[in-house]
Amino acid sequence: MSFSRGPKEPVQEVETTIWSCTSEDCNGWMRESWSFNEKPECPLCKSSMTQEVRVLPEIK
């Protein structure tokens, strides 16, 4: 028996400004809108972060 919740709506993707970790050994990143600091440090490795733009699923 399959437990399907019906057809899923396609997720809208939008260009989103993010903070990305500058360390080559870390893949940490966060959405700019979720950052409390003007220039945050990576929550995973404490390195500095730089801004970039990625296409991500829209969060409402």
N, C-alpha and C positions, 0 to 999 in steps of 0.2 A: 504494500500500500504506500502511495506517495503522498506526502504532506506539502502540497503546493499552495502558496498564498496568492495564486493568480498571476497574471502577467505583470512583470515589473516595468515601471515607467523608466524610460531612458534617463540617465542622470545628466543634467546640464553641466558642461564644463566651461569654466571661465578663466581668463588670465588673472592670476592672483599674485600679489607681491608677497614674497616670503623672505625670511632670514635663513641663510644657509651657512653651515659651519665651514670655516676656512681650513680646518685640519684635513689632510689627505687620508688620514686613518679613520675618519668619522663621517658618517652619513647623516648627521643630525640636521634637522631643519624645522621651522615652525612658520605658520602663517603670521604675517605682520600684524594682523588684527588681533591675534592672541598673545602678543607680546606686551608686557607691562613697562618695559624699559625702552628708552630712546635708542640705545645701542646695546642689545642683549648679548650675553655670553651663552655659549652652547650649554644646554642643560645636561648633556651627556658627558662632555669632556672638558667643559669650561674654557674652550678656545674662543677667539673672537668670531663674530659672524658678519656676513656681508649680505646685502640685499640683492635679490634677483627676482625674475618673474617666471612662474611656471603655470601651465594649464592644469587646473585641478578641478575636481567635482565641486559644484557650488554648494555652499552651506547656507541655509536660510535661517 
